[in-house]
């Protein structure tokens, strides 16, 4: 009988803690890392020479909208080709469950289409997801906007006491089913009318089960400081960790304000648990809305139900084609999605380099012409920002994408390369790893990612064969 299923020979082990790397062999048995030694002796089923490559924990994408993609395209190539082995879904207040309806209101149309809002409970969704056997691990959040659509007849007002009680009960069910927390997207119209008190009321079960609160804040522009304060208040009132999603400063008038926001976040961290993530691009992507256009230097159409032929075209060019202004063009394209060139590169770098910032792609897998972050985020951090720009050392880049998110989300025995931990592992060439996806060709796979293991099985690389060994990771309240 073999001592190991796989031995990876001679790689540079960077374990996800931020510590310096070391040359070593790594042995895998079943779904675990069995040994990390300078030289492993013993029999194995397969030996892979990874000399010249870096071995790191599989990357954890803390902000995704892969809720449907995990089932409609469970091979998850946009993530595996980046070295991602775990995704966090249900962000920005939108999740596929619990909701049964034929009516798809934006921003739910970012993840749902006809027939997909069919799950009466969160457990029903997670159970079906488990049967699908996706290629990556899944951490799920329950979306506040989805809850509002479930119980309210009018989204343009605060929820009343009865509706809050109903939503609170659904949060309780979701946490017991295995959700890791609640997300909100008060930036978006269906949740904008929700006051702070509503979120605190329905989030009451979170502390009981050890859940967290993640938010696409109400405002990332002129009222960003007020929105940060609201986020901190909700966390304090609920007694839970808050996660500031895709922290940014939106709009030309607010470029440079990351100095102010990061200082405010740092101060809050001294008194309560606060986390944040960002993506390594100076363009955002969400639904196409006329009110967002004037904040951006340019706008690229990602998809349009009414006029799919304009996906990948600049909004100004669409407007010229129709001989109208951009606002009118946006209304004619709706429902639609767009990429907004709205942020300052220096802010992006400052936020990304902040010691406590995690990395999340915020990719939209169902867009006809997606933002390149869907396919390029993690190699971009490794290749462009760490190696080429020198924003931080490789060990720090890896920590931001592995050990840090695992500790912030409470993922047990993941995020580090340690004996006994789950064998989620990526092997890449640090000299060549780079994102290849561009705004013109956004679905081009990255280069330099050589091997990816998910729960001990080779999922990407020479000899891999659609392993699909990801798992639905159930949260701390799972019963």
CORWO-V380185 format. One record per backbone hydrogen bond with DSSP energy under -0.5 kcal/mol. CO is the residue of the C=O (numbers start at 1). NH is the residue of the N-H. Records with the same first field share a line. If there is no record, write none. Layout:
CO: NH  NH
This chain:
4: 45
5: 46
6: 28
7: 9  48
8: 26
9: 50
10: 52
11: 13  24
12: 14  55
13: 15  22
15: 417
16: 403
22: 13
24: 11
25: 37
26: 8
27: 34  35
28: 5  6
29: 32
31: 423
32: 29  34
33: 420
35: 27
37: 25
43: 3  4
46: 7
48: 9  50
50: 53
53: 12
54: 56  428
55: 14
56: 426
59: 61  85  86
60: 62
61: 88
63: 362
64: 91
66: 70
68: 71  72
69: 73
73: 76
74: 135
76: 79  80
77: 81
79: 82  83  84
80: 83
83: 59
85: 137
86: 61
87: 89  139
88: 64
89: 141
90: 93
91: 94
93: 95  145  146
96: 119
97: 143
99: 119
102: 104
103: 105
105: 108
107: 110
108: 111  112
113: 116
116: 118
117: 101
118: 120
119: 98  99
121: 125
122: 126
123: 127
124: 128
125: 129
126: 130
127: 131
128: 132
129: 133
130: 133
134: 470
137: 87
138: 473
139: 89
140: 180
142: 183
143: 147
144: 148
145: 149
146: 150
147: 151
148: 152
154: 157
160: 164
161: 165
162: 166
163: 167
164: 168
165: 169
166: 170
167: 171
168: 172
169: 173
170: 174
171: 175
172: 176
173: 177
174: 178  179
176: 479
178: 475
179: 477
180: 212
181: 142
182: 214
183: 144
184: 216
185: 188
188: 191  192
189: 193
191: 194
193: 195
195: 198  199
196: 200
197: 201
198: 202
199: 203
201: 204
203: 206
204: 207  208
205: 209
206: 210  211
212: 182
213: 243
214: 184
215: 217  245
216: 186  187
220: 250
221: 224
223: 227
224: 228
225: 229
226: 230
227: 231
228: 232
229: 233
230: 234
231: 235
232: 236
233: 237
234: 238
235: 239  240
241: 213
242: 275
243: 215  245
244: 247  277
248: 250
251: 254
252: 255
254: 257
256: 259
257: 261
258: 262
259: 263
260: 264
261: 265
262: 266
263: 267
264: 268
265: 269
266: 270
267: 270
268: 271  272
272: 274
273: 242
275: 244
276: 358
277: 247
278: 360
279: 281
282: 342  343
284: 340
286: 338
287: 289
289: 292  293
290: 293  294
292: 295
293: 296
295: 252
298: 341
299: 315
300: 339
301: 312
302: 369
303: 337
307: 310
308: 311
310: 313
313: 301
314: 317  318
315: 319
316: 320
317: 321
318: 322
319: 323  324
320: 323
325: 329
326: 330
327: 331
328: 332
329: 333
330: 334
333: 306
335: 305
336: 288
337: 302  303
338: 286
339: 300  341
340: 284  342
341: 297  298
342: 251
344: 348
345: 349
346: 350
347: 351
348: 352
349: 353
350: 354
351: 354
354: 357
356: 276
358: 278
359: 62
363: 65  365
364: 367
367: 370
371: 374
372: 375  376
373: 377
376: 380
377: 381
378: 382
379: 383  384
380: 384  385
381: 386
382: 387
383: 388
384: 389
385: 391
393: 397
394: 398
395: 399
396: 400
397: 401
398: 401  402
399: 402  404
400: 359
401: 60
402: 406
403: 407
404: 408
405: 409
406: 410  411
410: 412
411: 414
413: 422
416: 418
418: 421
421: 33
422: 424
423: 425  456
424: 58
425: 453
426: 56
427: 450  451
428: 54  430
429: 432  433
434: 447
441: 438  444
447: 434
448: 429  450
451: 427
452: 459  460
453: 425
454: 457
457: 454  459
458: 465
460: 452
461: 464
471: 138  473
472: 474
475: 478
